[in-house]
Amino acid sequence: MAAQNRPLSPHLQIYKKQITSVLSITHRMTGIALTIGALVLSYWLISATYGPEAFQAAQSFMGSWLGRLVLLGLTFSLYFHLGNGVRHLGWDFGKGFALSQVRTTGIAVVVFSIVLTLLTWFAGYALLGDV
């Protein structure tokens, strides 16, 4: 009878998130985001084939605050997925499994993603202006 009063999953009460689990979940989420991004890119390209009105509608959405937020998220997703994919390639070769290396490369992936996202957007606005 005493066993029935115990929680079914005690590990859920004491589990502490680790950088590897957070980055693994984020890697999966960015993969899904990139799939959605491919659909957004397809919508944009296909709208150009349907004439100026359809393309203007797509451009209006992409230029809105919501469209730019989506594009910002897709830019981050691209760089994060790329960086974490390279990290996984290192693991496939048997490198970087020491706990200190896992943490360092994890932080490097996040920094890489943020810096390249900001550089991409800065370059886009510096070169093209606010179109």
C-alpha positions in Angstrom: 0.0 0.0 0.0 2.8 2.4 0.7 4.1 2.1 -2.8 0.8 3.6 -4.2 1.4 6.8 -2.3 4.8 7.4 -4.0 5.0 9.6 -7.1 5.1 7.7 -10.4 8.0 9.7 -11.7 10.2 11.0 -9.0 12.9 11.9 -11.5 10.6 14.7 -12.9 10.7 16.4 -9.5 14.5 16.4 -9.2 15.5 16.7 -12.9 17.7 19.7 -13.7 17.8 20.9 -17.3 21.2 20.5 -18.9 22.6 22.4 -21.8 22.7 19.3 -24.0 19.0 18.6 -23.5 18.0 22.2 -24.1 20.1 22.4 -27.3 18.8 19.0 -28.5 15.2 20.2 -28.1 16.1 23.5 -29.7 17.8 21.7 -32.6 14.6 19.8 -33.3 12.5 22.9 -33.1 14.7 24.8 -35.5 14.5 21.9 -37.9 10.7 22.2 -37.8 11.0 26.0 -38.2 13.2 25.5 -41.3 10.6 23.2 -42.8 8.0 25.9 -42.3 10.5 28.4 -43.6 10.8 26.4 -46.8 7.0 26.7 -47.2 7.2 30.5 -46.6 10.0 30.8 -49.2 7.9 28.7 -51.7 4.9 31.0 -51.0 7.0 34.0 -51.8 8.5 32.6 -55.0 5.2 31.2 -56.2 3.5 34.5 -55.6 5.9 36.1 -58.1 4.6 33.7 -60.8 1.0 34.8 -60.2 1.6 38.4 -61.1 2.4 41.8 -59.5 -0.7 41.8 -57.2 0.0 38.5 -55.6 3.7 39.3 -55.3 2.9 42.6 -53.7 0.7 40.9 -51.2 3.5 38.5 -50.3 6.0 41.4 -50.1 3.5 43.3 -47.8 3.4 40.4 -45.4 7.1 39.8 -45.4 7.7 43.5 -44.8 5.2 43.7 -41.9 6.3 43.4 -38.3 5.0 39.9 -38.2 6.7 38.9 -41.4 10.0 40.3 -40.2 9.7 38.5 -36.9 9.1 35.3 -38.8 12.2 36.0 -41.0 14.3 36.8 -38.0 13.3 33.5 -36.4 14.1 31.7 -39.6 17.5 33.4 -39.8 18.3 32.3 -36.2 17.0 28.8 -36.9 19.2 28.4 -40.0 22.3 29.4 -38.1 21.5 27.4 -35.0 20.7 24.3 -37.0 23.9 24.7 -39.0 26.1 25.3 -35.9 24.5 22.4 -33.9 24.7 20.2 -37.0 28.5 20.8 -37.2 28.7 20.1 -33.5 26.9 16.7 -34.0 29.3 15.9 -36.9 32.1 16.3 -34.4 30.4 13.9 -32.1 29.9 11.4 -35.0 33.7 11.4 -35.3 34.1 10.8 -31.6 35.3 14.2 -30.7 34.0 16.6 -28.0 32.4 14.3 -25.5 34.1 15.6 -22.4 31.7 17.5 -20.3 33.7 20.7 -20.5 33.8 20.4 -24.3 30.1 19.7 -24.5 29.3 22.9 -22.5 31.8 25.0 -24.4 30.6 23.9 -27.8 27.0 24.3 -26.8 27.6 27.9 -25.7 29.6 28.5 -28.9 26.6 27.3 -31.0 24.3 29.8 -29.3 26.8 32.6 -29.6 27.5 31.7 -33.3 23.7 31.7 -34.0 23.0 35.1 -32.3 26.1 36.8 -33.8 25.5 35.6 -37.4 21.8 36.4 -37.2 22.6 40.0 -36.0 25.3 40.3 -38.7 23.0 39.1 -41.4 20.2 41.5 -40.4 22.7 44.4 -40.0 24.2 43.7 -43.4 20.7 43.4 -45.0 19.6 46.7 -43.6 23.0 48.4 -44.2 23.1 47.3 -47.8 19.4 47.5 -48.8 18.1 50.0 -46.3 14.6 49.7 -44.9 12.7 48.7 -48.0 
